[in-house]
Amino acid sequence: MDKDRDSADHGVDEAFLERLENAFNKTLSGLAIFARDVNLPENLAKKYGPGMIIREKAFVDASYKIGGMITTHRYMILSNHMADLEEYENDTNWGLCVAARDSHFKVLTVHEYDGKTMILLLHLPNDEDWELFVDLKTNVDEELISASVERFEARCNTEAVPELTAEVWLDRCSFPIGMDADGNFFDLRAVNDALSRAQ
């Protein structure tokens, strides 16, 4: 009987490890980097901390064009499932890519350099596997942070992409990701999702 129980427990562990490995591969395979520049009030910027999981209720616009900055803050988003909407632009040339509503992100680091601040986000799966990244820290995180910091420092004081300095683009990117204008983080679960689980 104890043997059967041990075997069952082992089976649960194996299933979890397999799910974790699949989620890990699903999240990190083929990562690309995107930029979203914004002038964040410091009281909001200081709310982000490494390891946090956040959920953004709205669509998240970003660009695959990584140039210099005219803003104080840059969200750098590592993702393999941003929707590429560049072909639908009307000569705006933003390099528009968009994360779906209710996307979850893991804050990998907040890095300041020469008066500019990078908030590095890892775009998590659009299914329940985002939950697996709560309290999960791996050596891959450090590799992603190191490469992203190097890229940020190399680019932030170079010439900005002209189209990404336009007022209309900066307006689209003006809201903070994962929180309201008062700095209150959104619940990690969408309301409809939470209600369905409660029933």
C-alpha positions as CSV (number, residue, x, y, z in Angstrom):
1,M,0.0,0.0,0.0
2,D,2.8,2.4,0.9
3,K,4.5,1.4,-2.4
4,D,1.3,2.3,-4.3
5,R,1.0,5.6,-2.6
6,D,4.7,6.4,-3.3
7,S,4.2,5.4,-6.9
8,A,1.1,7.7,-7.2
9,D,3.0,10.5,-5.6
10,H,5.8,10.0,-8.0
11,G,3.4,10.1,-10.9
12,V,2.0,13.4,-9.7
13,D,5.6,14.8,-9.5
14,E,6.5,13.5,-12.9
15,A,3.3,15.1,-14.4
16,F,4.1,18.4,-12.8
17,L,7.7,18.3,-13.9
18,E,6.6,17.5,-17.4
19,R,4.2,20.4,-17.4
20,L,6.8,22.7,-16.0
21,E,9.3,21.7,-18.7
22,N,6.7,22.2,-21.5
23,A,5.8,25.6,-20.1
24,F,9.4,26.6,-19.8
25,N,10.1,25.6,-23.4
26,K,6.9,27.2,-24.6
27,T,7.8,30.5,-23.0
28,L,11.5,30.7,-23.9
29,S,11.7,29.2,-27.4
30,G,12.4,31.7,-30.1
31,L,12.3,34.8,-27.9
32,A,12.4,38.2,-29.5
33,I,12.7,41.6,-27.9
34,F,10.3,44.5,-28.1
35,A,10.4,48.1,-26.8
36,R,7.7,50.3,-25.3
37,D,8.9,53.7,-24.2
38,V,7.0,55.8,-21.6
39,N,7.5,58.6,-19.1
40,L,6.5,56.9,-15.9
41,P,6.1,58.8,-12.7
42,E,8.7,57.6,-10.2
43,N,6.1,56.5,-7.7
44,L,4.7,54.1,-10.3
45,A,8.1,52.9,-11.6
46,K,9.3,52.1,-8.1
47,K,6.4,49.6,-7.6
48,Y,8.0,47.1,-10.0
49,G,10.3,44.6,-8.5
50,P,12.2,41.5,-9.8
51,G,10.2,38.3,-9.6
52,M,6.8,40.0,-9.7
53,I,4.0,38.6,-11.9
54,I,1.7,41.2,-13.4
55,R,-1.4,41.1,-15.6
56,E,-2.3,43.8,-18.0
57,K,-6.0,44.1,-18.8
58,A,-5.5,46.0,-22.1
59,F,-3.7,45.3,-25.3
60,V,0.0,46.1,-25.0
61,D,1.6,47.9,-28.0
62,A,5.3,47.6,-28.5
63,S,7.8,47.8,-31.3
64,Y,10.5,45.4,-32.6
65,K,12.5,48.5,-33.6
66,I,15.0,49.1,-30.8
67,G,16.6,52.6,-31.0
68,G,17.4,55.4,-28.6
69,M,15.0,56.9,-26.1
70,I,13.5,60.3,-25.6
71,T,11.5,59.1,-22.6
72,T,12.6,58.3,-19.1
73,H,11.5,54.6,-19.0
74,R,11.5,51.7,-21.4
75,Y,9.6,48.4,-21.0
76,M,11.7,45.8,-22.8
77,I,9.5,42.8,-23.4
78,L,10.9,39.4,-24.2
79,S,8.2,37.4,-26.0
80,N,7.6,34.7,-28.6
81,H,3.9,35.4,-29.0
82,M,3.4,39.1,-29.6
83,A,1.0,39.5,-32.6
84,D,2.9,41.2,-35.5
85,L,0.5,43.9,-36.8
86,E,3.0,45.8,-38.9
87,E,1.2,44.9,-42.2
88,Y,-2.0,46.7,-40.9
89,E,-0.2,50.0,-40.2
90,N,-1.1,52.9,-42.4
91,D,2.4,54.2,-43.2
92,T,3.1,54.8,-39.5
93,N,6.2,52.5,-39.6
94,W,6.1,51.7,-35.9
95,G,7.0,48.1,-36.2
96,L,3.8,47.5,-34.3
97,C,3.5,44.3,-32.3
98,V,0.8,43.7,-29.7
99,A,0.3,41.5,-26.6
100,A,-3.2,40.2,-26.1
101,R,-5.5,41.5,-23.4
102,D,-5.0,39.9,-20.0
103,S,-1.4,39.0,-20.8
104,H,0.8,38.0,-17.9
105,F,4.4,39.2,-17.5
106,K,7.2,38.4,-15.1
107,V,9.4,41.3,-14.1
108,L,12.9,40.1,-14.5
109,T,14.7,43.2,-13.4
110,V,14.6,47.0,-13.2
111,H,17.8,48.6,-14.4
112,E,18.9,52.2,-14.3
113,Y,21.5,53.6,-16.6
114,D,22.6,57.2,-17.3
115,G,19.3,58.6,-16.2
116,K,17.1,56.0,-18.1
117,T,15.3,53.1,-16.6
118,M,14.6,49.7,-18.2
119,I,11.8,47.5,-16.8
120,L,12.4,44.0,-18.3
121,L,9.4,41.8,-18.7
122,L,9.1,38.2,-19.8
123,H,5.8,37.5,-21.6
124,L,4.3,34.4,-20.0
125,P,2.0,31.9,-21.7
126,N,-1.6,32.9,-22.5
127,D,-3.0,29.9,-20.7
128,E,-2.9,28.7,-17.1
129,D,0.8,27.8,-17.3
130,W,1.7,31.4,-16.4
131,E,1.0,30.3,-12.8
132,L,4.1,28.0,-12.9
133,F,6.3,31.1,-13.0
134,V,5.3,32.4,-9.7
135,D,8.3,32.0,-7.4
136,L,10.2,30.3,-10.2
137,K,13.8,31.5,-10.7
138,T,16.3,29.9,-13.0
139,N,19.8,30.6,-14.3
140,V,18.1,31.4,-17.6
141,D,16.6,34.5,-16.0
142,E,20.1,35.7,-15.3
143,E,21.2,35.1,-18.8
144,L,18.2,37.0,-20.2
145,I,18.8,39.9,-17.8
146,S,22.5,40.1,-18.7
147,A,21.9,40.2,-22.5
148,S,19.0,42.6,-22.1
149,V,20.9,45.0,-19.9
150,E,23.8,45.1,-22.3
151,R,21.4,45.8,-25.2
152,F,19.6,48.5,-23.3
153,E,22.8,50.3,-22.3
154,A,24.1,50.1,-25.9
155,R,20.9,51.5,-27.4
156,C,19.3,53.9,-25.0
157,N,21.4,56.9,-25.8
158,T,21.7,56.3,-29.6
159,E,19.5,58.0,-32.1
160,A,15.8,57.3,-31.6
161,V,13.6,55.7,-34.2
162,P,11.8,58.8,-35.5
163,E,8.4,57.1,-35.9
164,L,8.6,56.1,-32.2
165,T,9.0,59.6,-31.0
166,A,5.7,60.7,-32.6
167,E,3.1,62.0,-30.1
168,V,0.5,59.5,-31.3
169,W,2.8,56.6,-30.6
170,L,3.8,57.8,-27.2
171,D,0.2,58.4,-26.3
172,R,-0.6,54.7,-27.2
173,C,2.2,53.6,-24.9
174,S,1.6,56.1,-22.1
175,F,-0.1,53.9,-19.5
176,P,1.8,51.7,-17.1
177,I,1.7,48.0,-17.7
178,G,-0.1,45.9,-15.0
179,M,-1.4,48.7,-12.9
180,D,-3.9,51.6,-13.0
181,A,-2.9,55.2,-13.1
182,D,-2.9,55.3,-9.3
183,G,-0.4,52.4,-9.1
184,N,-2.8,49.7,-8.0
185,F,-1.8,46.4,-9.6
186,F,-4.5,44.5,-11.4
187,D,-5.6,41.1,-10.0
188,L,-3.6,38.3,-11.6
189,R,-6.9,36.7,-12.6
190,A,-9.4,38.3,-14.9
191,V,-12.8,38.8,-13.3
192,N,-14.6,36.3,-15.6
193,D,-11.8,33.7,-15.0
194,A,-12.1,34.1,-11.2
195,L,-15.9,33.8,-11.4
196,S,-15.8,30.7,-13.4
197,R,-13.4,29.1,-11.0
198,A,-15.6,30.0,-8.0
199,Q,-18.6,28.3,-9.5
